[in-house]
Amino acid sequence: MKKYILLFAAAGLLTGCFDLDQLPHDKLNSGTFWKTENHAHQGMMSIYNQMKKENVFGAYFWQDGLGEIGYGMNETVIEGTYTDRTSVIENKFKDTYGGIARANALLRNIDGVDMPEEQKAIYKGEAKFMRALYYFHLLDFYGGVPLYDETTVAEEEYMEMKKPRSTVEETRKFILDDLQEAINVLPVHWEQTEYGRATRGAAVALRGKVKLYAKDYPGAAADFEEIVNDPDGRGYNYGLYHSYAKLFTPEGDSSNEMIFSIQNMGGTGTEYGMAFGLRLGSRSSYGGGWNNCIPTDILADMYENNDGSPFSWEDWIPGFTSSPAIQKETFLATLNEEDGTVAQYPKKKDMLRQMYEQRDPRMEMTLITPYSQYYGCNGTVPKMMEFVVAPGTNENKGQIRNNRGWYDYLWRKFVPEGDMNGTLTNREHVPINFPLIRYADVLLMLAECYNEMDKSDEAIALINRVRNERDDVKMPSLSRTGGPDYLRASTKEEIFERIVHERAIELACEGHRFGDLKRWGLCEEKLNFTYDDLLGGPRYNRVFNERDYLWPLPAKEYESNPNLGEQNPGW
């Protein structure tokens, strides 16, 4: 598998002479570190390494569980019972600041490193990109936060880090200033041995996203246009990868669609991946996953028919949506008591398969649907599995088993197949890169900007690129005029609804949904519901109140810093 030196350098931090996972990082300044370019490189890799913390970006997919398209992990937030002492509230704040501390350590010490000045400038820009990324993550969840830059020496000032909160506007300006400095110096491309490090394109795209969240649509559009159109001929060469299905496998890791992604690898001695197998996989995935995060049937029902018309269960099975009895009859199989094999499939199995296969092709590429096949594992032994909906299913019988015994859809996207030809040795370290910014995301964000700027035709053209420009995704194009009603988007409101829909489908399991719904102001509308499983059984109540647009700053922070100022509204 083509995983480059960047990964080996980062993985080496875990066993090298210097423990860059400890804080404060100035403990490394005892005259032995921050001397050589190799030290600077190790320090930079430690900044990237912090992304892998589950409460930063290491389990970023679970944020879709805070929206309506997923469920699982941090159920107290989903159900509205969390407080300012809930662990995820504390840990996201702490771990994200950990990344900022690492960036500040490099920025504070890089001038003393023996290396060319032009290289120092690039390292500074790279660290500021990462610091901006971490601060933007905090801004999205907590609003304005205390701003600490490289003038803060954590080792000397650890007990005196008592700055007040900055405003949202001050925090955003800090982020944008960092990104501008990064844009000024970062390369358009790195050498192949350094693939995965931040580039100018990543900084421009992130700056556009920061502006979009601030509703600066012309400013955001200008940044996204640089990525999409490359007007100055910088040679970005970004584009949609030819295969949606393969984009989220090792084949797509280094594709031109990946603008900035978390680099992952696996294998004995090189376990430096993300826990896709554990968190997203089922008991029928390598090593036995826990399916902590699952897709909802709300997401499943969003996928259009392959002619672009809206999907409706009633078109296939009258009475389905209102009758748990019909839902059970539709999905439920019976197993043999003696050997656990399937004794009887549901009578509508063939109809079910036909229904799923005649949908937007991204559905079967993203979800494991009932009675479809998945190449999983019985323990660590690769085996083809079938998603049978029945109590008592087991991977020993070639069936997909939900870890919690639930009857729900499962993720296919990012979940490893078999043992990935021997490259997978740990369900917690799956060697598939995880995109934080990719080209399709930028196209849809630019479409949103154009729609707000009354450039309707340009917006629709970008949405259509995402819908049908890949070899394996050919959904019918939308149009402002003509064609069937279900493919028409004539007004700004109708185009906006298409963007809301397309971002859910295209970016499912990538963690964007909760942030999208918050900035659109749609959370009260979309996130108050009772969720039932495939058989109509109650699963949970999703609760969202106005206060939940921002999480509370952790209580522990107020106890250690009396200067923080007011808590977020409603807390």
SEKETOR-921985 format. One line per 2 residues: number of its first residue (from 1); their letters; for each residue x, y, z of C-alpha. Coordinates in steps of 0.1 Angstrom, whole numbers, plus 2048, in hexadecimal, padded with zeros to 3 digits. Example, Ala and Ser with C-alpha at 12.3 -4.5 7.8 and 13.67 -1.06 7.14 Angstrom:
2
1> as> 87B 7D3 84E  889 7F5 847
END
This chain:
571
1> mk> 800 800 800  80D 822 7F7
3> ky> 810 834 818  82C 84D 81A
5> il> 847 859 831  830 872 842
7> lf> 81E 854 851  83D 842 85C
9> aa> 84A 862 86C  82A 867 87F
11> ag> 828 843 889  84C 845 895
13> ll> 843 85F 8AE  833 845 8C3
15> tg> 853 832 8C8  86E 84C 8C2
17> cf> 886 85C 8DB  86F 879 8E1
19> dl> 84B 875 8ED  838 88F 8DA
21> dq> 817 882 8E7  81E 892 908
23> lp> 814 8B5 912  821 8CF 916
25> hd> 839 8CA 8F9  852 8E3 906
27> kl> 860 8C6 91B  872 8BE 8FA
29> ns> 886 8DE 8FC  8A1 8D3 913
31> gt> 8BC 8D9 8FA  8B7 8B8 8E8
33> fw> 899 8C0 8D2  88F 8DA 8B8
35> kt> 8B3 8DA 8AB  8B2 8C8 889
37> en> 89A 8C7 86B  892 8A3 876
39> ha> 886 8B1 897  870 8CA 885
41> hq> 862 8AF 870  85A 899 88F
43> gm> 84A 8B7 89F  834 8BD 881
45> ms> 82A 899 880  81F 89C 8A4
47> iy> 807 8B8 89A  7F7 8A2 880
49> nq> 7F7 884 898  7DF 897 8AF
51> mk> 7C4 896 895  7C1 870 89C
53> ke> 7B3 876 8BE  78F 869 8BD
55> nv> 781 889 8CB  794 89E 8B1
57> fg> 792 88F 88E  79B 86A 895
59> ay> 776 861 897  769 87E 884
61> fw> 74F 868 872  73B 866 892
63> qd> 731 88A 88E  718 87E 875
65> gl> 708 86D 892  701 88F 8A1
67> ge> 6ED 896 881  6D0 882 874
69> ig> 6E3 86B 85D  6F5 857 878
71> yg> 6F3 84B 89B  70B 840 8B6
73> mn> 729 84B 8CB  722 866 8E5
75> et> 6FD 85D 8E8  6F9 877 905
77> vi> 6FF 893 8EB  6E7 883 8D2
79> eg> 6CC 87F 8ED  6D1 8A1 8FC
81> ty> 6DC 896 91F  700 8A2 91D
83> td> 70F 8BD 934  72E 8D2 937
85> rt> 73F 8B4 948  737 89A 92E
87> sv> 757 889 923  755 892 8FE
89> ie> 74F 8B6 906  76F 8B7 91B
91> nk> 784 8A1 905  77D 8B2 8E4
93> fk> 786 8D3 8F4  7A6 8C5 904
95> dt> 7B2 8B0 8E7  7AD 8CA 8CD
97> yg> 7C1 8E3 8E2  7DB 8C8 8E3
99> gi> 7DF 8CC 8BE  7E2 8F1 8C2
101> ar> 7FD 8ED 8DD  811 8D7 8C5
103> an> 80E 8F1 8A9  818 90D 8C1
105> al> 837 8F9 8CD  844 8F6 8A9
107> lr> 83D 91A 8A1  84F 925 8C1
109> ni> 86E 910 8BA  872 90D 895
111> dg> 888 92C 891  8A3 91B 8A6
113> vd> 8A4 8FC 890  8C2 8F8 878
115> mp> 8B0 8F8 857  8AC 90F 839
117> ee> 896 92E 83F  87F 925 822
119> qk> 878 903 832  871 914 853
121> ai> 857 92A 843  845 90C 834
123> yk> 845 8FA 856  837 91A 866
125> ge> 81B 91B 84C  814 8F7 850
127> ak> 811 8FA 876  7FA 918 872
129> fm> 7E4 904 85B  7E1 8E9 875
131> ra> 7DB 902 891  7C0 912 87C
133> ly> 7B0 8F0 876  7AF 8E9 89B
135> yf> 7A2 90C 8A4  787 909 88A
137> hl> 77C 8E7 899  779 8F9 8BB
139> ld> 766 916 8AC  74D 8FF 89C
141> fy> 745 8ED 8BC  74B 907 8D7
143> gg> 74A 929 8C6  765 942 8D0
145> vp> 781 933 8E5  7A0 940 8F7
147> ly> 7BB 946 8DD  7DE 93A 8E5
149> de> 7FA 93E 8CC  81F 936 8CB
151> tt> 827 951 8E5  817 93A 900
153> va> 831 923 90E  81C 907 91C
155> ee> 836 8F9 933  83C 91B 944
157> ey> 819 928 943  804 908 946
159> me> 7F4 913 967  7EF 936 95A
161> mk> 7DE 930 939  7C0 944 943
163> kp> 7B8 959 926  793 963 921
165> rs> 77F 956 904  783 968 8E4
167> tv> 764 970 8D0  759 95C 8B2
169> ee> 765 978 89C  787 97A 8AC
171> tr> 78B 954 8AB  781 953 886
173> kf> 79A 970 87E  7B6 95D 890
175> il> 7AE 93E 87A  7AC 952 85A
177> dd> 7CD 964 862  7DE 942 868
179> lq> 7D0 934 847  7DC 953 833
181> ea> 7FF 94E 840  7FD 929 837
183> in> 7F0 931 814  80E 948 80F
185> vl> 828 92D 813  819 90A 810
187> pv> 822 8F6 7F0  807 8EC 7D8
189> hw> 815 8C9 7D9  82D 8B7 7EF
191> eq> 846 89D 7E4  837 87A 7E4
193> te> 84B 871 803  838 88D 816
195> yg> 815 886 808  7FA 88F 820
197> ra> 809 8AF 82E  7F5 8CF 82B
199> tr> 7F6 8E1 80A  7ED 903 7FD
201> ga> 7CD 8F4 7EF  7C3 8E6 811
203> av> 7C8 908 821  7B4 91A 806
205> al> 798 901 809  797 903 82F
207> rg> 797 929 82D  779 926 816
209> kv> 767 910 82F  76E 928 84C
211> kl> 760 944 837  742 92F 82C
213> ya> 739 928 851  73A 94E 856
215> kd> 722 953 839  73D 966 825
217> yp> 731 956 805  745 96B 7EC
219> ga> 765 967 800  75F 941 804
221> aa> 757 93E 7DF  778 94F 7D5
223> df> 78B 935 7E9  777 918 7DC
225> ee> 77B 925 7B8  7A0 924 7BC
227> iv> 79E 8FF 7C4  785 8F7 7A8
229> nd> 791 90E 78C  7B6 914 795
231> pd> 7B4 936 784  7D9 93D 78A
233> gr> 7E5 91C 77C  7F5 910 79C
235> gy> 7F0 8EC 792  7D8 8E0 7AD
237> ny> 7CA 8C5 796  7AE 8BC 7AE
239> gl> 78F 8A9 7A1  775 88F 7A8
241> yh> 784 86C 7AB  776 855 790
243> sy> 767 83C 7A9  752 845 7C8
245> ak> 754 821 7D4  77A 820 7D2
247> lf> 780 843 7DF  77D 837 803
249> tp> 795 81A 7FF  7BB 81B 7FD
251> eg> 7B7 81F 7D7  7A9 842 7DD
253> ds> 7C1 84D 7F8  7D8 862 7E3
255> sn> 7BE 86C 7C8  7BB 88F 7BC
257> em> 79A 892 7CF  7AB 892 7F1
259> if> 7B3 8B6 7FA  7BC 8AE 81E
261> si> 7B8 88D 82F  7C4 87A 84E
263> qn> 7DF 862 843  7DA 83E 84F
265> mg> 7EC 81D 84B  7EC 7FB 85A
267> gt> 7FF 7DA 85C  815 7CB 876
269> gt> 82D 7E5 884  81D 801 871
271> ey> 7FB 804 882  7F3 829 87D
273> gm> 7CF 829 871  7AC 832 87C
275> af> 793 81C 88E  77B 817 871
277> gl> 779 7F2 877  772 7F6 89C
279> rl> 75A 814 89B  748 810 87A
281> gs> 74C 7EA 873  735 7CF 880
283> rs> 73E 7AE 891  743 7A1 86E
285> sy> 760 7B9 867  784 7B2 86D
287> gg> 78A 7AA 892  765 7B1 89A
289> gw> 759 7D5 899  742 7E6 8B1
291> nn> 72E 7FB 898  72E 818 8B1
293> ci> 722 82F 895  707 823 87D
295> pt> 6F4 833 860  6CF 83B 866
297> di> 6B2 831 850  6AD 856 84D
299> la> 6CD 857 838  6C4 837 826
301> dm> 6A2 845 81B  6B3 865 80E
303> ye> 6C3 853 7F1  6AF 85A 7D2
305> nn> 6A4 840 7B8  6BD 83E 79D
307> dg> 6A7 852 785  6AA 86F 79E
309> sp> 687 86C 7AC  682 86C 7D2
311> fs> 681 84A 7E2  662 83F 7F5
313> we> 65B 81E 806  637 821 7FE
315> dw> 63F 81E 7D9  64D 7FC 7E0
317> ip> 63B 7EF 7FE  61A 801 806
319> gf> 614 806 82B  639 801 833
321> ts> 63F 823 844  623 820 85D
323> sp> 623 7FB 865  63F 7EB 87A
325> ai> 62F 7C9 871  634 7D0 84C
327> qk> 658 7DB 854  660 7BB 866
329> et> 650 7A7 84A  665 7BA 830
331> fl> 687 7B5 842  686 798 85A
333> at> 694 776 851  692 756 866
335> ln> 6B1 742 870  6B3 71C 875
337> ee> 6B4 714 89A  6CC 6F7 894
339> dg> 6E8 708 881  6E0 72D 87F
341> tv> 6DE 72E 859  6C2 740 848
343> aq> 6A2 72B 848  68C 744 836
345> yp> 693 765 827  678 780 827
347> kk> 660 77D 80A  669 79F 7FE
349> kd> 68F 799 7FD  691 79B 7D8
351> ml> 67C 7BB 7D7  693 7CA 7F2
353> rq> 6B2 7C3 7DE  6A2 7D2 7BF
355> my> 698 7F0 7D2  6BB 7F7 7E0
357> eq> 6CC 7F0 7BF  6B6 809 7AD
359> rd> 6C1 826 7C3  6DD 840 7C1
361> pr> 6FB 829 7BE  70C 83B 7DB
363> me> 6F4 82A 7F2  702 807 7ED
365> mt> 726 815 7ED  71F 826 80F
367> li> 708 80F 821  705 7EA 827
369> tp> 6E0 7E3 81F  6CB 7C5 828
371> ys> 6D3 7A5 815  6F1 7B5 804
373> qy> 714 7A5 805  732 7B2 818
375> yg> 755 7A3 817  75D 7A3 83C
377> cn> 76E 78C 855  766 770 86C
379> gt> 77E 77C 887  79C 784 871
381> vp> 794 76B 856  786 77C 836
383> km> 763 76F 82D  746 77B 818
385> me> 729 785 82E  704 78B 828
387> fv> 6F0 7A6 83B  6D4 790 848
389> va> 6BA 7A2 85E  6B2 788 879
391> pg> 6B9 782 89E  6D7 76C 8A4
393> tn> 6EB 774 885  70F 76A 887
395> en> 72F 76F 873  737 74A 877
397> kg> 719 744 860  723 75E 847
399> qi> 70B 778 855  711 79C 85F
401> rn> 70C 7A0 884  704 7C2 894
403> nr> 719 7C6 8B4  6FB 7D2 8C7
405> gw> 6E1 7BB 8B8  6D0 7D8 8A7
407> yd> 6BE 7D7 886  6CD 7F5 874
409> yl> 6E1 7FD 855  707 7FB 857
411> wr> 722 80F 847  735 802 829
413> kf> 749 821 823  76B 821 834
415> vp> 764 7FE 843  780 7E6 83A
417> eg> 779 7C8 823  788 7A8 82F
419> dm> 7AB 7AD 83C  7B3 7C6 820
421> ng> 7CA 7AD 80F  7DF 7A9 82F
423> tl> 7E5 7CE 835  7CB 7CF 852
425> tn> 7D7 7C0 873  7C3 7D5 88C
427> re> 79F 7E0 88A  7A9 801 89B
429> hv> 7C3 809 880  7B3 807 85E
431> pi> 7C9 813 841  7B0 829 82F
433> nf> 7B5 84E 82F  79A 864 83D
435> pl> 792 884 829  78C 8A4 83D
437> ir> 78A 8B9 81D  783 8AA 7FB
439> ya> 77A 8B7 7D9  756 8AD 7D9
441> dv> 751 8BF 7FA  760 8DF 7EB
443> ll> 74A 8DC 7CC  72B 8DB 7E2
445> ml> 737 8F7 7F8  73D 90C 7D9
447> ae> 71A 903 7CD  70D 910 7EE
449> cy> 71F 931 7EA  713 935 7C6
451> ne> 6EF 92E 7D1  6F2 949 7EB
453> md> 701 961 7D1  6E4 95A 7B9
455> ks> 6F9 947 7A1  6E0 92B 79D
457> de> 6ED 91B 77D  710 919 78A
459> ai> 704 90A 7AB  6F0 8EF 799
461> al> 70D 8E7 781  723 8DF 79F
463> in> 709 8CA 7B0  705 8B6 790
465> rv> 72B 8B0 78E  729 89E 7B0
467> rn> 70A 88B 7A5  716 87D 784
469> er> 73B 884 77C  749 863 78A
471> dd> 74A 843 776  735 831 790
473> vk> 71D 84D 79A  706 859 77E
475> mp> 6E8 869 78E  6D2 87F 777
477> sl> 6DA 8A3 776  6C6 8BE 787
479> sr> 6B8 8DB 772  6A9 8FD 779
481> tg> 690 8F7 75C  682 8DA 749
483> gp> 683 8B5 752  66E 8A4 76D
485> dy> 665 8B7 78C  67A 8A2 7A2
487> lr> 69A 8AD 790  691 8D1 78F
489> as> 6A0 8EB 7A6  694 90D 79B
491> tk> 696 923 7BA  6B1 92B 7D3
493> ee> 69E 918 7ED  69B 8F9 7D7
495> if> 6C0 8FA 7CE  6C9 8FD 7F3
497> er> 6B4 8DE 7FA  6C7 8CB 7E0
499> iv> 6E8 8D6 7F0  6DB 8CA 812
501> he> 6D2 8A9 802  6F2 8A4 7EE
503> ra> 709 8AB 80B  6F8 891 820
505> ie> 6FC 877 804  71E 87F 7F7
507> la> 72F 886 818  71E 86B 82E
509> ce> 735 85D 849  74E 879 845
511> gh> 743 88E 862  735 8AD 851
513> rf> 710 8AA 858  70E 8B9 87B
515> gd> 722 8D8 871  70D 8DC 852
517> lk> 6EC 8DB 865  6F9 8F3 87F
519> rw> 705 90E 867  6E4 90A 853
521> gl> 6D0 90F 872  6BD 8EE 86B
523> ce> 6C4 8DB 88B  6A3 8E1 89D
525> ek> 691 8D6 87D  6A6 8B7 875
527> ln> 6B2 8AB 897  693 8A6 8AC
529> ft> 685 884 8A4  67F 861 8B1
531> yd> 693 847 89E  687 824 897
533> dl> 69C 807 889  695 7F3 86A
535> lg> 67A 7DF 87B  668 7FD 88A
537> gp> 677 7F8 8AD  67F 818 8C0
539> ry> 6A4 820 8C1  6A9 843 8D0
541> nr> 69B 866 8D3  6B1 881 8C2
543> vf> 6AE 8A1 8D5  6BC 8C3 8CA
545> ne> 6B6 8E4 8DC  6C1 907 8D2
547> rd> 6DD 905 8EB  6EC 8E8 8D9
549> yl> 6F9 8FD 8BC  717 902 8D2
551> wp> 724 8EA 8EC  72D 8F7 90E
553> lp> 750 8FF 917  75B 8E3 92F
555> ak> 754 8EA 954  778 8E1 95C
557> ey> 784 8FE 947  76F 917 95B
559> es> 77C 908 97B  7A0 90D 970
561> np> 79B 92E 95E  784 947 96E
563> nl> 78B 95F 951  779 94B 937
565> ge> 75A 961 938  737 958 92F
567> qn> 72D 934 928  71B 92D 907
569> pg> 6F6 936 904  6DF 91D 916
571> w> 6FB 90E 92B
END
